[in-house]
Amino acid sequence: MNKNFLKLLRLVLLCLFTLLTALGLYGLYDVMHPPRKIPPGTTLTEEKVNFKRVDLVTEDGVSLAAWYTPPKNGVVVLLAHGYGDNRPEWVYALLTKGDFGVLAWDARAHGESGGEVSTLGYREILDVKAALDFALMQEGVEHVGGWGGSMGGATMIRAAAEYPQIEALVVDSAFSSLESEVDFLSPYPVLNPMAKLFMALGLGVDLDTVSPAAAIGSISPRPVYIIHGLADEVASPESAQILFDAANEPKSLWLQEDAIHLGTHMQNPARYKRRIIRFFEEWLIPASP
């Protein structure tokens, strides 16, 4: 083979590797610094929900902007939103209509909260811990439940596995592991391993560490309700079945035909409200004698 051709081939391969590395680093920076969406609070105002603004501080010193509504039935539900989102007002309003207290916050590096980097559900478990500590100190709080959507769902699973004070959990559109999420969103032979490598280096952890499927079995005997839309193109619908199979009883699974990511409630808002409220009432409110 011609030596000049070999030199040219090496140069091309080096340029290609450099380009892929640069793209990978740029992509990683973009992923770890999501755009900030400021929650307007308009839905809560329109629904006449009484809430107050509170500040939470995590164990690693991140300040989180939050809303809190005290319970009328002794139960507070913690709300953890998804990647690139903010406090989910629609869930907040839904639960307060059922007399539940609610505590919702912007995750680190999101919305109005502090923090420069999103770790895609890894250190966000500390955000949940800060919210849990705050809720348990509030007057009239007897029980705590959790709702998590997407990345927030994955985070809440790992948090509930570690903190038994979270007594019941609803998970909507969560991924089963960060590694499988990368596989789902980047199924390309060359880009996939590079994406995993850069993400692991950027987060400073093995991707296997962020595995809700590995943790969910530890939540039992506390109940878990897993919800997922079968038309989800952000988190694989297979994740729901994986999580359900890995969970121990008591557990429930709701797979909604034609629902997009976090879109099950849009198919039938009344049914979603009824099922979520019934779930928390069943497991967190003692039956009258």
N, C-alpha and C positions, 0 to 999 in steps of 0.2 A: 504494500500500500504506500502511496506517495507520502513522503514526510511532510510536505507542505499541507497536504490534505489532513493529516493527523493533527498538525498544529491548529489548523482552522477548526477542526472538530472539537478539540479541547477548548478552544476559545469560545466557540458557540455554547458548549455545555457549561462552561464557567459563567458566561453571560446569562444563560437560562437559570442556573442555580442562584445567581445573584439577584435576578429579577424576582424569582419565586420567594426568596428570602425576604426581599424588600416588601413584596406584596403581603407576605405572611406577617411581618412585623407591623406593617400599617394596619392590616386587618385586625390583628390582636389589640393594638392600641384603640382602634375604633370600638371593638367589642367591649373592652374594659372601661370605656368612657362613653356610656350611652347618652343620647340627647336627653336633656332634662325637660320633663313636662310638668308644669306647675298645676296641681289640682285646683280647679276653680271653686269648688264648693257649691256650685249652682244647683246641683241635684238635691243636695241636702237642704238647701234653702227653699227650693221649690216644694220639697216634700215636708217642709216644716219640721225638720229634725233638729232637736236641740243638741248642740255639741260645743265643746270648747277646744281651743288649741293648746297642746301641751308639748313639751320638749322632753325627749328621752336621750339618755347617754349610754352608750354601749361600754362593755368592759374594756374595749381597746380605744376608748375615747372619742368615738364618732357621735356627733349630735344628730338626732333624728327628729324631723318635724312630724307631728302626729295630731290626730283628732281623737277625742274621747267623749263618749256618751255613757253615763252611768246606767246600770240595769234597773229594770222594774221587777225582775223575776229572780235576781240573785246570780245571773249568768252573764259573763262577759265573753265575747268572741273576738279573738285576735285575727286581723286581716292582713295577709302578706300578699302583695301584688306581684305581677310578673316583670320580666326584664323589659326595660325601656318604658315602663308604665309608671303609675303613681297610685295613691290611695283610691281603691275601687268604690266609688260613691254608690254605685247601684247595689252592691252587696251590703254596704253600710245601711242604706235606707231600708232595704228589704228586712234586715235583721231587727232594726229598731222598731219596725212596725209589729214585730212579734214580741216586743217588750224586752228584748235582749239589750244588754249593754254592748258597746263596740269600741274597740281600740284599733285604729288603722294608722299606719305610718308610711312615709316614703323610705324605701330601702336606701342604704348607703349609696352615694353617688347617683341618686335619683331625686327628682322633684326638688323640694326645698331642703332636703337633708344634707348634712356634711358628708365628707368622704370623697376621695378623688377617684377611687377605683371600685368597679363592680367585680365581685369574684364569682358571679354566676351561681350563687347558692352555697358557697363554701363558708366564708366569714359572715354571711348574712344570718347564719344561725345565732350570732351574737345580737343581731337586731331583734330577733324574736325573744331572746332572753331578756333584753332590756324592756320590751313591751310586757312580757310576762311578769317581771318583777314589779313594774308600775301597776299593773292590773291587780295583783295580789295585795297591794297596799291600799287599795281604794275601799272606802266604806260601802258596805252592802254587797260586796263580791264574795260569793260562796263557791262558785264553780267557774272554770275557764275552759272554753272550747277554742278551736282554731279553724280557719278557712284559708286555704292557699290556692292561688291561681298560677299556673305555668311555673316559672322559676320559684315563685312564692310557695307553690304546692310542694315542689321538691325540697325547699328549705324547711317548710313546716313539718314534713315527714321526718327529716333528720332531727329537728328540734323536739318534736313530740317523743321520738325514741329516746332522747336524752333527758327530757324534762317531764316527769310523770304528772306534774301539775296541769298539763294540757290533757284534759280528760276525754275529749272527743274531737275528731278531726274530719273535715271535709276537704277533699283535694280535687281540683278541677284542672284538667289539661296539663298535668305534670309530666316531666320526662322521668324515665326509670333510672337513668344514670347519665352523667355528663358525657361519658364516652359514647354511649348509644345515641345521644342527641347529636353529637358531631357526625356520627355515621349517617344519621338520618338527613341532616342538612347539607352534608358534604360527602356524598358517596363516590367521590372521584379518586381513582387509584393513586395519583401523585399528590393531590392537594390534601387528601384525608390524613395521611400520616404526618404531613408537615403541620397541618392545623392542630392536630393533637399534641405534637411536640412543642409548638410555640405556645399553645394554651397551657400546657403543663408547666413550662418554664415561666410564663407570665404569672400564673396563679401561685407558683411555688409549691404545688402539690401534685401527686399522682392523680390522674382523672378518676381512677377507681375510688378515690376518697369521697368524691361527690356522687354517691350512689344511694338514692332513696330506696331502691329495691333491696339493697343489703341491710337497710336499717328498719324497714317498715314492719318486719316481723316482731321487733322488740316492743312495738306499741301495745300489743295485746297484753292484758284483756280489755284495754280501752278500745272503743270502736273506731273504725275508719270507713268513710264513704268515698269511693273513687268515682269520679265523673269524667267522661271524655267524649268528644265528638268524633265520629268516624270519618269526617271530611277534614280533619285537622291536618294542616300542612306545615305546622310549626313544631309540634311535638307528636311523634308517631303514635297513632291510635293503639299500636301494639303495646305501648308503654303501660296503658291502663291494665291490660290483661296480665302483663308481667308483674306489676305492682300488686294486683289482686291475688295472683297465685302466691306471691311471696309473703303476703300479709297472713296473719292468723286471725281466727275468729275473736270477736264479732267483726264482720266486714260485709260491705255491700258494694255493688258495681252497677253503674248506670252508663251504658253506651248509647249515645243518641245518633241515630241515622241522619246524615246530611248536615250535621252541626260542624261549624268551623272551630278554630282554636278559641277557647273560652266562649263558644257560641251556643252552648246548650240552653242557656237561659233565654236566648233570643227566640228559640223555637216555640217556647211556651212559658213566658215569664211567671204566670200564676202557678204552673206545675212546679217550676224550679223553686219558687218561694215556699210552696206548700211542703215539698219534700225536705228542703233544708231546715225549715223551722221544725217540722215534725221530728227530724233526726236529732236535733239538739234538745228538743223538749223531752224526747224519749229517754235520752241518756244522761241529761244533766239536771232535769227538774224532777225532784222526788214526787212520786204519786201521792195524791191526797189519801189519807187513811179512811 
